[in-house]
Amino acid sequence: EASAMQSAFFLALQHDGGRMERSGRRRSEAEEAEKGRMKKTIIKDWKARLSYFLQNSSSSTKMKSKKVGKRRTYFRPSPEEAQLWSEAFDELLANKYGLAAFRAFLKSEFCEENIEFWLACEDFKKTKSPQKLTSKAKKIYNDFIEKEAPKEINIDFQTKNMIAQNIQEATHNCFSAAQKRVYSLMENNSYPRFLESEFYQELCKKTPITREAQGT
């Protein structure tokens, strides 16, 4: 009788073990499927943002003003080109597609004001007209620098005060200190995260998820 009870006990254990194993396998499969869905959603959202930034870059705006109705196409970089962006932050910023991808990534992290400020400063430094220099300086100050600005960047109070004084008689160096600070913030924080992101890993794949040549 004891032997029969032992057999029944082991059978019950085997049954429960098998059920738990099946349940664990199903749970694991469900988790993998959910991860796959999340990855697809992330990449889909990225492509929508990337397409927007590519079509609304400053160079494509100039192109549209010359050829109404025509949009410039930026082709997806090869994996080798994309891998170059990991060698230096400047390599990424110098590439139109890479810059758009980085902006899309920052938007997903809700810190796109940093790259927008950096781009505004780059445009500001190229401005030749003294009148335009002053008006652009005030706009940059209103958009990014002053307290509770719509895209306020994270810089110290002393730098903000110095900018407030300098924009009264704007020069090309008005925002130099702030731009260096924001560049350093992006290079040391956002840039390494970008290189580890699904965004970047997708571009570096030899066989990408999508066969499309364009970034849309």
C-alpha positions as CSV (number, residue, x, y, z in Angstrom):
1,E,0.0,0.0,0.0
2,A,2.9,2.4,0.8
3,S,4.4,1.6,-2.5
4,A,1.1,2.4,-4.3
5,M,0.9,5.7,-2.5
6,Q,4.5,6.5,-3.4
7,S,3.8,5.7,-7.1
8,A,0.7,8.0,-7.0
9,F,2.7,10.7,-5.4
10,F,5.5,10.6,-8.0
11,L,2.8,10.5,-10.8
12,A,1.2,13.6,-9.3
13,L,4.6,15.3,-9.1
14,Q,5.4,14.4,-12.8
15,H,2.0,15.7,-13.8
16,D,2.4,19.0,-11.9
17,G,5.9,19.3,-13.2
18,G,4.9,18.8,-16.8
19,R,2.0,21.3,-16.4
20,M,4.4,23.9,-14.8
21,E,6.9,23.4,-17.6
22,R,4.2,23.8,-20.3
23,S,2.9,26.9,-18.4
24,G,6.4,28.3,-18.2
25,R,7.1,27.7,-21.8
26,R,3.8,29.4,-22.8
27,R,4.6,32.3,-20.6
28,S,8.1,32.6,-22.1
29,E,6.7,32.4,-25.6
30,A,4.1,35.1,-24.7
31,E,6.9,37.3,-23.3
32,E,9.0,36.9,-26.5
33,A,6.0,37.7,-28.7
34,E,5.4,40.9,-26.6
35,K,9.0,41.9,-26.9
36,G,8.8,41.4,-30.6
37,R,5.6,43.6,-30.8
38,M,7.3,46.3,-28.7
39,K,10.4,46.2,-30.9
40,K,8.3,46.6,-34.1
41,T,6.3,49.5,-32.5
42,I,9.6,51.2,-31.5
43,I,11.0,50.9,-35.0
44,K,7.7,52.0,-36.6
45,D,7.6,55.1,-34.4
46,W,11.2,55.8,-35.1
47,K,10.7,55.6,-38.9
48,A,7.7,58.1,-38.7
49,R,9.9,60.6,-36.8
50,L,12.9,59.9,-39.0
51,S,10.9,60.6,-42.1
52,Y,9.6,63.9,-40.6
53,F,13.1,65.1,-39.7
54,L,14.5,64.1,-43.1
55,Q,11.8,65.9,-45.0
56,N,11.9,69.0,-42.8
57,S,15.7,69.5,-42.7
58,S,17.0,72.9,-43.7
59,S,18.5,71.6,-46.9
60,S,15.3,70.0,-48.1
61,T,13.5,73.3,-47.3
62,K,15.8,75.1,-49.7
63,M,15.3,72.4,-52.3
64,K,11.5,72.8,-52.0
65,S,11.7,76.6,-52.5
66,K,13.6,76.1,-55.8
67,K,11.6,73.2,-57.1
68,V,8.1,73.5,-55.8
69,G,6.4,70.2,-55.0
70,K,9.6,68.2,-55.2
71,R,11.1,66.6,-52.1
72,R,14.7,65.6,-51.7
73,T,15.2,61.9,-51.0
74,Y,17.8,60.8,-48.4
75,F,18.7,57.2,-48.9
76,R,19.2,54.8,-46.0
77,P,22.9,54.5,-45.3
78,S,24.7,51.2,-45.7
79,P,25.5,49.4,-42.4
80,E,29.2,50.3,-43.0
81,E,28.2,54.0,-43.2
82,A,26.1,53.8,-40.1
83,Q,28.9,52.1,-38.2
84,L,31.1,55.1,-38.8
85,W,28.8,57.2,-36.6
86,S,30.0,55.2,-33.6
87,E,33.6,56.4,-34.1
88,A,32.9,60.1,-33.2
89,F,29.9,62.2,-32.3
90,D,30.9,64.7,-35.1
91,E,30.6,61.9,-37.6
92,L,27.0,61.4,-36.6
93,L,26.1,65.1,-36.7
94,A,27.8,65.7,-40.0
95,N,25.6,63.1,-41.8
96,K,22.1,64.3,-42.8
97,Y,20.5,60.9,-42.2
98,G,22.5,60.3,-39.0
99,L,21.4,63.7,-37.7
100,A,17.8,63.0,-38.5
101,A,18.1,59.6,-36.8
102,F,19.6,61.2,-33.7
103,R,16.9,63.8,-33.6
104,A,14.2,61.1,-33.8
105,F,16.0,59.2,-30.9
106,L,16.1,62.4,-28.7
107,K,12.4,63.0,-29.4
108,S,11.7,59.5,-28.1
109,E,13.6,60.5,-24.9
110,F,11.8,63.9,-24.7
111,C,15.1,65.9,-24.8
112,E,15.0,67.1,-28.4
113,E,15.5,70.7,-27.2
114,N,19.3,70.0,-27.0
115,I,19.8,69.1,-30.6
116,E,17.3,71.9,-31.7
117,F,19.3,74.4,-29.7
118,W,22.6,73.2,-31.2
119,L,21.2,73.4,-34.7
120,A,19.8,76.9,-34.1
121,C,23.3,78.0,-32.9
122,E,24.9,76.5,-36.0
123,D,22.5,78.5,-38.2
124,F,23.0,81.6,-36.1
125,K,26.8,81.4,-36.6
126,K,26.3,81.5,-40.4
127,T,24.1,84.6,-40.3
128,K,25.7,87.6,-42.0
129,S,23.2,90.4,-41.7
130,P,23.6,92.3,-38.3
131,Q,19.8,92.9,-38.2
132,K,19.1,89.2,-38.7
133,L,21.8,88.3,-36.1
134,T,20.0,90.4,-33.5
135,S,16.5,89.1,-34.3
136,K,17.7,85.4,-34.4
137,A,19.6,85.9,-31.1
138,K,16.4,87.2,-29.4
139,K,14.4,84.2,-30.8
140,I,17.0,81.7,-29.6
141,Y,16.9,83.4,-26.2
142,N,13.1,83.3,-26.1
143,D,12.9,79.7,-27.3
144,F,15.7,78.0,-25.3
145,I,17.3,80.2,-22.7
146,E,14.9,82.3,-20.6
147,K,13.2,80.9,-17.6
148,E,10.3,78.7,-18.6
149,A,11.1,79.0,-22.3
150,P,9.1,76.5,-24.4
151,K,12.3,74.5,-25.1
152,E,14.4,75.5,-22.1
153,I,17.8,73.9,-22.1
154,N,19.7,72.8,-19.0
155,I,22.5,75.4,-18.5
156,D,23.7,77.3,-15.4
157,F,22.3,80.6,-14.3
158,Q,25.6,82.5,-14.9
159,T,25.7,81.4,-18.6
160,K,22.0,82.4,-19.0
161,N,22.7,85.9,-17.5
162,M,25.7,86.4,-19.8
163,I,23.6,85.5,-22.8
164,A,20.9,87.9,-21.7
165,Q,23.5,90.8,-21.7
166,N,25.2,89.8,-24.9
167,I,22.1,89.6,-27.1
168,Q,21.5,93.3,-26.7
169,E,24.4,93.8,-29.1
170,A,24.5,90.3,-30.7
171,T,27.7,88.8,-32.0
172,H,28.4,85.4,-33.5
173,N,29.8,84.3,-30.1
174,C,26.6,85.0,-28.1
175,F,25.7,81.3,-27.5
176,S,29.2,79.7,-27.7
177,A,29.5,78.7,-24.1
178,A,25.9,77.4,-24.0
179,Q,26.4,75.5,-27.2
180,K,29.5,73.8,-25.9
181,R,27.7,72.8,-22.7
182,V,24.8,71.3,-24.7
183,Y,27.2,69.5,-27.1
184,S,29.0,68.0,-24.2
185,L,25.7,66.9,-22.6
186,M,24.6,65.1,-25.8
187,E,28.1,63.6,-26.4
188,N,28.4,62.1,-22.9
189,N,24.7,61.1,-22.3
190,S,22.4,60.9,-25.3
191,Y,25.0,59.8,-27.9
192,P,26.1,56.6,-26.1
193,R,22.4,55.7,-25.5
194,F,21.7,56.3,-29.2
195,L,24.5,53.8,-30.2
196,E,22.9,51.2,-28.0
197,S,19.4,51.8,-29.2
198,E,17.1,49.8,-31.4
199,F,17.2,52.8,-33.7
200,Y,20.9,52.5,-34.4
201,Q,21.2,48.7,-34.2
202,E,18.5,48.5,-36.9
203,L,20.6,50.7,-39.2
204,C,23.8,48.7,-38.6
205,K,22.2,45.3,-39.5
206,K,23.5,43.6,-42.6
207,T,20.0,42.4,-43.3
208,P,17.6,45.1,-42.1
209,I,14.0,44.3,-41.0
210,T,12.7,46.4,-43.9
211,R,13.9,46.2,-47.5
212,E,13.1,49.8,-48.1
213,A,16.0,52.0,-49.3
214,Q,14.5,55.2,-48.0
215,G,14.1,56.2,-44.3
216,T,10.3,56.4,-44.5
